[in-house]
Amino acid sequence: MYSIIVKTKLKPGKTDEFLAAMLPNAAASVRDEPGCHTFDVLQDREDPELFWLYEIYQDEAALADHKLTPHYKASRAVVTDLIAEQSVIRADVLAVNPAR
């Protein structure tokens, strides 16, 4: 499996707009994309304008497919202008521990 961890620092005052676009995208990704296994949205406790997206896909092709979906395109149309800085870590998933 393949994972990306997206670190996103928002412009000041843009948290509500970001979440209004990102949370539906995350939910639709897991619900509607067979190749998307996990899409978690994490918010820093000390800096509420700092987010991490933790996403696990079956493979890199599934991530490419994700970027073609209507929910991804709709969220990007909103969030792109809200972002001050963004970086991505790409990794192979070696183990997934089930939720309790």
C-alpha positions as CSV (number, residue, x, y, z in Angstrom):
1,M,0.0,0.0,0.0
2,Y,1.0,3.6,-0.5
3,S,0.6,6.6,1.8
4,I,0.9,10.3,1.7
5,I,1.0,12.7,4.6
6,V,0.1,16.2,3.6
7,K,1.2,19.0,6.0
8,T,-0.9,22.1,5.4
9,K,-0.5,25.5,7.0
10,L,-3.5,27.7,6.3
11,K,-3.6,31.4,5.9
12,P,-5.0,33.1,9.0
13,G,-8.7,32.8,9.6
14,K,-9.3,30.1,6.9
15,T,-9.9,27.0,9.2
16,D,-13.7,26.9,8.9
17,E,-13.6,27.2,5.1
18,F,-10.9,24.5,4.8
19,L,-12.8,22.1,7.0
20,A,-16.0,22.7,5.1
21,A,-14.3,21.6,1.9
22,M,-11.9,19.0,3.2
23,L,-14.1,16.9,5.6
24,P,-16.6,16.0,2.8
25,N,-13.7,15.2,0.5
26,A,-12.1,12.9,3.1
27,A,-15.5,11.1,3.8
28,A,-16.3,10.7,0.1
29,S,-12.8,9.4,-0.6
30,V,-13.1,6.5,1.8
31,R,-16.8,5.9,1.0
32,D,-16.6,6.0,-2.8
33,E,-13.1,5.0,-3.8
34,P,-12.2,1.3,-3.5
35,G,-8.5,2.2,-3.6
36,C,-8.6,4.7,-0.7
37,H,-8.4,2.9,2.6
38,T,-7.8,5.8,5.0
39,F,-8.2,9.6,4.8
40,D,-7.8,11.2,8.2
41,V,-7.8,14.9,8.8
42,L,-5.7,16.0,11.8
43,Q,-5.6,19.4,13.4
44,D,-2.6,20.6,15.5
45,R,-3.6,21.3,19.1
46,E,-1.2,24.2,19.5
47,D,-1.7,25.7,16.0
48,P,-5.3,25.4,14.8
49,E,-4.3,26.6,11.3
50,L,-1.9,23.6,10.9
51,F,-3.4,20.3,9.5
52,W,-2.1,16.9,8.4
53,L,-3.9,14.7,6.0
54,Y,-3.0,11.1,6.4
55,E,-4.1,9.0,3.4
56,I,-3.6,5.4,2.6
57,Y,-4.2,4.1,-0.9
58,Q,-3.9,0.6,-2.5
59,D,-1.2,1.9,-4.7
60,E,0.0,5.1,-6.5
61,A,-2.5,4.5,-9.3
62,A,-5.4,4.7,-6.7
63,L,-4.0,8.1,-5.6
64,A,-3.9,9.2,-9.2
65,D,-7.5,8.0,-9.6
66,H,-8.4,10.0,-6.4
67,K,-7.2,13.2,-8.0
68,L,-9.7,12.7,-10.9
69,T,-12.8,12.4,-8.6
70,P,-15.4,15.2,-8.4
71,H,-15.1,15.4,-4.7
72,Y,-11.3,15.9,-4.9
73,K,-11.7,18.6,-7.7
74,A,-14.4,20.4,-5.7
75,S,-12.3,20.5,-2.5
76,R,-9.1,21.7,-4.4
77,A,-11.1,24.5,-6.0
78,V,-11.8,25.8,-2.5
79,V,-8.7,24.9,-0.5
80,T,-6.0,26.0,-2.9
81,D,-6.5,29.7,-2.1
82,L,-6.6,29.0,1.7
83,I,-3.1,27.4,1.9
84,A,-0.1,29.4,3.1
85,E,2.3,26.4,2.9
86,Q,2.0,22.8,2.0
87,S,4.4,19.8,1.9
88,V,4.0,16.1,1.2
89,I,5.6,13.0,2.6
90,R,5.3,9.9,0.4
91,A,5.7,6.5,2.0
92,D,5.2,2.7,1.6
93,V,2.8,1.3,4.2
94,L,4.4,-1.6,6.0
95,A,1.7,-2.3,8.6
96,V,-1.8,-1.1,9.3
97,N,-3.1,-1.7,12.8
98,P,-6.9,-2.2,13.1
99,A,-9.0,0.2,15.2
100,R,-10.3,-1.1,18.5
